[in-house]
Structure formats: C-alpha cells, structure tokens
Amino acid sequence: MRIGLITSAPGHPLLAATTALLVPGHRVVHLDPGTAVPDTADEEPLADVYLLKARTPRALELAAALERRGAPVVNSSSATALCQDRTAMADLALRAGLPFAPTRTFPALADLASGPPLTGPVVVKSRHSRRQDLVARVDGEARLRELAAAAPGEPVVVQDFVPNSGDDHKLWVVGEQVFAALRRSELAPGGRGPTRPLPDAGLPAGWAALARRVGEVFALDVYGVDVLDTGGGAPVIVDVNAFPGIRGQAGAPEALAALALSRSGGDERRERPERPEDPEDPEGQGGRERGEGQGGREGREGREEAVRTQRADQAIRCQ
C-alpha cells in the first residue's frame, strides 16, 4: 500500500514514528507543498491515502487536486480550511449544539478598538488561524489600543474571557481514540507552561464523547480540541485544530498508522459539514460552499465540485 504525507516536515515526531510503523510493509511517500505543483498532480501516481499535515494555501490546493482525482485525504482540504476560519468554526459548532465559546467577529482590530468600551476581560484572536497569529487576553482599553496600533487591519474574533484554573485541556482524537493532556495557558499568569499527559481517567465525565462529537460535526479524523473546565467539569470549547502535532502521546503513532490503512482505497469518508454563512460575504460571492446541511450525504461528484468552488476562498482564509 502507498501512503502519502502532505507536509514540509516529514521528520515531525508523530509522522516519523507513524512512518516507521508502516514500512517496510507499505510504501510512504512525501509531498512537500512548498515545491509540489498542484496543477501537475494528475501526472503523479496516486497513493492509496494521503495524510494532510499542513495548512498552507499551497498544501490545501495540492490536497484538493488529489481529491479531484478521487484520492482519500485525511483530513479533507475543505474540513482543514474550515478549521482555520474561527468565525466559521464557531458558527458551525454553536449551530450543532456544541458548548463552544460565543464568538464575535470584527473585520479589523481598529474597528474593535474604536467601538464601544469593553465591559470585561476578553480574548482577542486572529480570525484566520495560522502560525504566530494573535491570541491575547485584553483587560482594558490601553491593551486593546496597543494591539490595534501593531496590526490595525487584522481581522479578529472576540470571546469573553472564561474564568478557569489557567490550564488548557488539550484533547486530541485520531480516528476514535482520544488522547489528553493539560497545558498551562499562554493567557495565564506566567505564560504557557509544559504539557502534562492526562490519563483517560483524569478527564471529566463525557469529555471523550464530546471530543468525538466534534469530529463528526467538523468531518475530521485527526484533530485537536481545546477545552476549558469552567467548574465541576462543565466544558467550554475555545478552538478546534485540524491535524495537530500530538507530541509525546503514547499510542498516537499506532492510532494514526491504523487510521491511514483504514481510510485507504476508497473507504467511506466522513461527511463534509455544511459551510456556515460568512458574515463578511452573506451572499456567498466568495465561493463558499452551501452544503446539504448537517448530516446530509453527498456523492463523490458533489464533494469534488464543492472542493473546486472553494479553492479560491480557502486560499484567502488560510493565509
């Protein structure tokens, strides 16, 4: 069997350990989205399955080209792109009934800073998730003006600060297997701390099932869910990430290798979630897919057409 890795870092610990488990019984090939040309993807022999461990516009374009040829990609290009738009993420999660933090969108930091005064501490994040994006706690107007002066045109989302212990619960899911850890939040006094593995027994009741439900809603197979405990095990989800690193989690490479083999060769894939309306583009002029609704099933032609119509939109949202 031939397994493709779409990544610029095949030596990443999770991918390297997974590759070691798959060979020599299977062939693992590496596609670097920084050098691969999506328009020539038709000239390359298809792998039985691709693992999309990259979120750049070029990586998504490459994955979409492979999907058009019928190759299974984990996670799909559209599901990966959706998770990089925090407005779309929150809208879909809340419509699905997930306990996601209420999220407000502003077209630019300058608009937030020039608006009504804050009524309490908030968390300000870049709307488009990417490396070194903005994630900051804002307790007053002075801090907000400082952020706006540094990046006045940055599109942002705002979530009310949720009082918590200062530890983020990091839940990672590979297929149906849930891994967990605690990590001191970058927003807590003293800043981010080390990640401490958390056994299954350490999770509040129902949280593992909640993490799996996120995968169903977002059509993800490998993903992370950031959860805060607001007291007594009551969860609030503050972020969802497609194909995170999952470093240092015993059993994660084995779970990923098993998932790759199970998704190969045309196995039934998760359903694509309906793309929520974009508040910056309510008429869909940016090419956003209008799906068949949560839980609706699309055929292969419908999935391929949806990917084609989203390519330009994805390139913008994932920058």
Stockholm file with secondary structure:
# STOCKHOLM 1.0

chainA/1-319         MRIGLITSAPGHPLLAATTALLVPGHRVVHLDPGTAVPDTADEEPLADVYLLKARTPRALELAAALERRGAPVVNSSSATALCQDRTAMADLALRAGLPFAPTRTFPALADLASGPPLTGPVVVKSRHSRRQDLVARVDGEARLRELAAAAPGEPVVVQDFVPNSGDDHKLWVVGEQVFAALRRSELAPGGRGPTRPLPDAGLPAGWAALARRVGEVFALDVYGVDVLDTGGGAPVIVDVNAFPGIRGQAGAPEALAALALSRSGGDERRERPERPEDPEDPEGQGGRERGEGQGGREGREGREEAVRTQRADQAIRCQ
#=GR chainA/1-319 SS CEEEEECSCTTSHHHHHHHHHHTTTSEEEEECTTTCCGGGGGGSCCCSEEEECCCSHHHHHHHHHHHHTTCCEESCHHHHHHTTBHHHHHHHHHHTTCCBCCCEEESCHHHHHTSSCCSSCEEEEESBCCTTCCEEEECSHHHHHHHHHHCTTCCEEEEECCCCCSEEEEEEEETTEEEEEEEECTTSTTCCCCEEECCGGGSCTTHHHHHHHHHHHHTCSEEEEEEEECSTTCEEEEEEEESCCCTTCTTHHHHHHHHHHHTCTTCCCCCCCCCCCBTTBTTCTTCCCCCSCTTCCCCHHHHHHHHHHHHHHHHHHTC
#=GC SS_cons         CEEEEECSCTTSHHHHHHHHHHTTTSEEEEECTTTCCGGGGGGSCCCSEEEECCCSHHHHHHHHHHHHTTCCEESCHHHHHHTTBHHHHHHHHHHTTCCBCCCEEESCHHHHHTSSCCSSCEEEEESBCCTTCCEEEECSHHHHHHHHHHCTTCCEEEEECCCCCSEEEEEEEETTEEEEEEEECTTSTTCCCCEEECCGGGSCTTHHHHHHHHHHHHTCSEEEEEEEECSTTCEEEEEEEESCCCTTCTTHHHHHHHHHHHTCTTCCCCCCCCCCCBTTBTTCTTCCCCCSCTTCCCCHHHHHHHHHHHHHHHHHHTC
//
